[in-house]
Structure formats: structure tokens, C-alpha cells
Amino acid sequence: MSAGQALGRSRGGLTTKIHLACDGRGLPLAVVVTPGNVNDSIVFDMVMDELRVPRTGAGRPRRRPDAVIADKAYSSRAIRQVLRRRGGTGRPEGQPPAARDEGRQTADLRP
């Protein structure tokens, strides 16, 4: 990703994604703009690096949130490992793949 552009091509034309981390009141803590064809899970590290949690009193903002809540797009094993490594608590909304597929019958589509 080049630093000067955040445009990606798709079937609809040129697109841009705004990746936002916010607090429980909806106030933005980090914003990263990328081309629209960049996967959300790839940008997770960049968003977490930009994250600044303001303190109630004096002092510099914290770099680690108390908890992280995300949707299914962020439920990959790699992102869960990043959260553990950074010392964050919480986990993305999606279930781990093994639990999600448990009990599901899949058709073997190979010839």
C-alpha cells in the first residue's frame, strides 16, 4: 500500500475503505484509510498500532485498550494471536472455525 493513495479497483470502479476503531460511546480512537480491495484482517495490525486510548487525567494516551470487540471479519486465527500477543482481552464476535463447522454436513464437490 502506498502512503499517498487509498484507491482500489473493483467491479464498481475506484473504492476506498475507512477502518475505524472506536470506544464504547462511538468516539473514534484510530482511523486508517486503505484501498477498497484490501482485506480487513490485513489492516488490523495497522489499526491497532494507530490506537490511542485517552486517559481520564493527565498523561499520554494508552496504546492498549481494556477490551476489543469486533465482527466476524476479524475472527481469524492470526488476529486472535495478535490480540493475545498485544495483551488485549476479548475476542472477535465470530466463532473459531472448528466450532462453527461442528455438526454441519458438507458435500464433497471434488470430481
Backbone bond lengths (Angstrom), bond angles and torsions (degrees), N, CA, C in turn:
res aa  C-N    CA-C-N  psi(-1)  N-CA   C-N-CA  omega(-1)  CA-C   N-CA-C  phi
1 M - - - 1.449 - - 1.519 108.78 -
2 S 1.297 116.27 127.69 1.455 118.18 177.63 1.522 109.65 -84.14
3 A 1.307 115.91 148.69 1.455 120.59 -175.78 1.522 112.59 -71.47
4 G 1.349 117.75 -23.96 1.447 120.36 -174.37 1.514 114.71 -89.02
5 Q 1.339 118.67 -13.49 1.454 120.44 -175.10 1.517 111.00 -131.34
6 A 1.321 115.46 147.43 1.460 120.61 175.31 1.524 107.62 -136.94
7 L 1.328 115.93 50.09 1.458 121.25 178.70 1.519 109.30 -118.38
8 G 1.314 116.25 132.94 1.453 121.54 177.67 1.514 109.55 -129.04
9 R 1.305 116.72 150.03 1.460 121.22 -179.62 1.524 110.36 -89.36
10 S 1.331 114.68 141.88 1.452 121.53 173.05 1.519 107.07 -144.78
11 R 1.320 116.90 -178.93 1.460 120.10 179.62 1.526 111.26 -62.02
12 G 1.315 117.20 -27.47 1.459 121.38 -179.21 1.518 113.93 -87.44
13 G 1.316 118.32 -3.77 1.462 121.56 -178.88 1.519 111.29 120.18
14 L 1.307 116.19 -146.30 1.461 121.40 -179.80 1.528 109.35 -85.20
15 T 1.324 116.34 135.08 1.464 120.68 -176.48 1.524 110.68 -134.42
16 T 1.320 115.34 160.11 1.455 123.87 178.17 1.522 108.55 -139.39
17 K 1.330 117.32 144.05 1.466 121.86 174.37 1.522 109.02 -115.83
18 I 1.319 114.78 140.49 1.455 121.06 174.43 1.530 106.90 -111.23
19 H 1.325 116.73 114.68 1.464 122.44 179.60 1.526 106.44 -97.06
20 L 1.323 116.09 122.90 1.458 121.12 -171.97 1.521 110.52 -127.56
21 A 1.311 115.94 133.64 1.464 121.65 170.56 1.514 106.29 -112.78
22 C 1.325 116.45 130.85 1.469 119.12 -178.61 1.524 109.94 -133.73
23 D 1.328 114.74 166.22 1.463 119.50 178.83 1.530 109.39 -86.62
24 G 1.309 116.68 -175.90 1.457 121.90 -176.90 1.519 114.33 -64.62
25 R 1.323 117.08 -17.90 1.469 121.03 178.29 1.522 112.07 -96.40
26 G 1.347 116.79 0.98 1.455 120.79 179.51 1.516 114.48 87.31
27 L 1.326 117.95 9.02 1.463 120.99 178.13 1.527 109.30 -81.38
28 P 1.339 118.29 131.92 1.467 120.75 -176.75 1.530 112.79 -67.02
29 L 1.330 114.99 136.21 1.466 121.51 176.62 1.523 110.92 -112.03
30 A 1.348 117.39 -26.76 1.462 122.19 179.61 1.520 108.86 -155.13
31 V 1.333 116.07 140.22 1.457 122.13 177.61 1.519 108.18 -134.02
32 V 1.336 116.47 129.90 1.461 122.47 175.39 1.519 106.98 -131.21
33 V 1.337 117.20 128.36 1.459 122.64 179.24 1.524 108.13 -106.79
34 T 1.346 116.04 129.16 1.461 121.60 -177.94 1.523 109.76 -133.73
35 P 1.330 117.23 165.94 1.460 119.52 170.91 1.528 109.85 -59.93
36 G 1.311 117.32 150.73 1.461 121.48 -175.90 1.514 114.70 -66.41
37 N 1.330 117.65 -18.95 1.456 119.80 -178.16 1.528 113.07 -92.34
38 V 1.332 118.33 13.53 1.467 122.59 178.25 1.528 109.01 -94.43
39 N 1.337 116.17 130.96 1.453 121.98 -178.77 1.530 110.93 -66.65
40 D 1.347 116.06 140.52 1.467 121.44 -179.25 1.521 112.37 -58.40
41 S 1.326 117.13 -39.77 1.458 119.53 -175.27 1.527 112.10 -68.10
42 I 1.323 118.07 -25.18 1.464 121.07 178.75 1.525 110.64 -71.24
43 V 1.317 117.08 -31.09 1.459 122.64 -174.54 1.529 111.91 -88.21
44 F 1.327 117.59 -8.43 1.462 121.54 -176.00 1.524 112.10 -54.06
45 D 1.332 117.56 -45.45 1.471 121.06 179.37 1.525 111.47 -60.52
46 M 1.338 116.30 -41.59 1.467 119.82 -179.73 1.526 110.93 -64.05
47 V 1.330 116.89 -41.28 1.464 120.39 179.29 1.523 109.69 -64.77
48 M 1.328 117.26 -43.70 1.461 120.18 179.90 1.530 111.30 -65.45
49 D 1.340 117.84 -34.13 1.466 120.39 177.68 1.525 111.83 -68.08
50 E 1.325 117.28 -32.92 1.465 121.68 179.55 1.527 112.52 -79.49
51 L 1.313 117.14 -12.99 1.462 122.66 -173.38 1.527 112.00 -64.45
52 R 1.316 115.62 129.73 1.455 122.70 175.00 1.521 107.98 -134.17
53 V 1.329 117.38 117.07 1.464 122.74 -179.99 1.515 107.72 -99.88
54 P 1.342 117.68 111.61 1.464 119.16 -177.47 1.524 112.41 -65.02
55 R 1.303 115.81 145.85 1.465 121.49 176.68 1.522 109.47 -87.07
56 T 1.330 116.04 154.84 1.466 119.36 179.23 1.521 111.65 -72.27
57 G 1.315 116.72 -30.94 1.463 121.26 178.97 1.510 110.59 -108.46
58 A 1.309 115.54 -152.85 1.458 121.03 179.00 1.528 109.54 -75.64
59 G 1.306 116.37 156.90 1.458 121.77 177.36 1.513 111.32 125.17
60 R 1.321 114.00 163.57 1.459 118.12 -178.77 1.525 110.18 -75.74
61 P 1.330 117.46 156.10 1.467 120.55 -179.33 1.535 111.87 -64.25
62 R 1.318 115.28 149.76 1.462 120.70 176.74 1.518 109.54 -76.57
63 R 1.319 117.07 152.41 1.460 122.70 178.02 1.517 111.84 -99.28
64 R 1.340 116.89 -13.43 1.465 121.56 -178.54 1.521 110.29 -116.36
65 P 1.321 117.10 122.78 1.472 118.71 177.12 1.525 110.40 -76.77
66 D 1.331 116.34 161.87 1.463 120.59 176.68 1.521 110.82 -68.32
67 A 1.330 116.58 -37.43 1.461 121.29 -178.35 1.520 109.34 -150.12
68 V 1.338 115.63 155.91 1.465 122.32 176.65 1.513 107.79 -125.51
69 I 1.321 116.01 128.19 1.462 121.86 175.41 1.520 106.53 -123.22
70 A 1.324 117.06 128.80 1.465 121.07 -178.17 1.524 109.71 -141.79
71 D 1.332 116.06 169.57 1.459 119.77 179.09 1.530 110.53 -90.97
72 K 1.332 116.58 -173.43 1.460 122.29 -173.80 1.525 113.58 -62.56
73 A 1.320 117.88 -24.95 1.461 120.16 -179.97 1.528 111.59 -62.22
74 Y 1.305 117.20 -20.16 1.460 122.23 -176.96 1.525 112.67 -109.28
75 S 1.330 118.01 24.41 1.462 120.46 -175.53 1.525 113.59 -97.48
76 S 1.316 118.09 15.75 1.465 119.85 -178.30 1.524 110.80 -71.39
77 R 1.301 115.36 159.74 1.461 121.96 178.79 1.528 110.63 -60.91
78 A 1.341 116.66 -39.56 1.467 121.02 -178.62 1.528 111.01 -61.73
79 I 1.328 117.35 -41.14 1.466 120.15 -179.81 1.519 111.02 -69.97
80 R 1.328 117.24 -38.37 1.464 118.94 176.79 1.527 110.68 -62.95
81 Q 1.342 117.08 -36.52 1.462 120.44 177.07 1.528 111.21 -66.56
82 V 1.336 116.95 -39.01 1.464 120.82 177.17 1.524 109.96 -61.23
83 L 1.334 116.63 -44.17 1.464 120.27 179.47 1.516 111.11 -61.72
84 R 1.332 117.22 -42.77 1.464 120.43 178.98 1.524 110.89 -64.16
85 R 1.340 116.00 -42.90 1.462 121.05 -178.37 1.535 110.80 -64.54
86 R 1.314 117.35 -37.99 1.459 121.52 -179.65 1.522 112.14 -79.31
87 G 1.324 117.33 -8.38 1.454 120.48 178.05 1.510 113.27 82.99
88 G 1.324 117.38 15.09 1.458 120.75 179.92 1.518 111.58 -79.06
89 T 1.309 115.39 155.13 1.449 119.83 176.04 1.515 108.80 -107.41
90 G 1.290 116.34 167.00 1.457 120.56 -178.33 1.515 110.03 89.95
91 R 1.321 114.54 171.81 1.448 118.59 177.58 1.517 108.61 -153.19
92 P 1.310 116.54 157.81 1.456 119.79 178.91 1.526 112.01 -59.21
93 E 1.308 116.46 156.21 1.452 123.99 -174.07 1.523 113.67 -61.45
94 G 1.327 117.78 -35.77 1.463 121.21 -176.66 1.510 112.64 -66.72
95 Q 1.328 115.88 152.27 1.456 120.38 178.10 1.523 109.16 -82.58
96 P 1.315 117.76 155.15 1.457 119.62 173.41 1.531 109.49 -58.62
97 P 1.327 118.68 146.69 1.462 121.43 -175.17 1.527 114.43 -53.56
98 A 1.323 118.85 -39.06 1.466 120.57 -178.30 1.526 110.88 -63.01
99 A 1.310 118.28 -43.03 1.460 121.55 -179.85 1.526 111.25 -69.92
100 R 1.321 116.59 -34.81 1.457 120.77 -178.67 1.529 110.71 -68.52
101 D 1.335 117.38 -37.16 1.454 121.25 -175.93 1.524 113.50 -88.48
102 E 1.323 116.61 -6.28 1.446 120.44 -177.90 1.528 110.68 -62.67
103 G 1.294 116.56 129.41 1.458 120.73 177.81 1.518 113.61 82.96
104 R 1.306 118.74 -5.92 1.451 121.65 179.65 1.520 109.02 -87.53
105 Q 1.308 115.83 133.28 1.457 119.55 175.83 1.511 108.71 -92.85
106 T 1.324 116.40 126.12 1.452 120.51 -179.99 1.508 109.12 -112.70
107 A 1.304 115.34 143.24 1.464 120.82 177.60 1.511 108.18 -86.35
108 D 1.297 116.42 138.64 1.458 120.99 175.94 1.518 107.20 -83.95
109 L 1.322 117.20 109.12 1.453 121.60 -174.61 1.515 113.14 -93.15
110 R 1.307 117.73 4.59 1.468 119.69 179.68 1.523 109.73 -76.23
111 P 1.337 118.19 142.39 1.486 121.33 179.00 1.509 112.30 -70.09
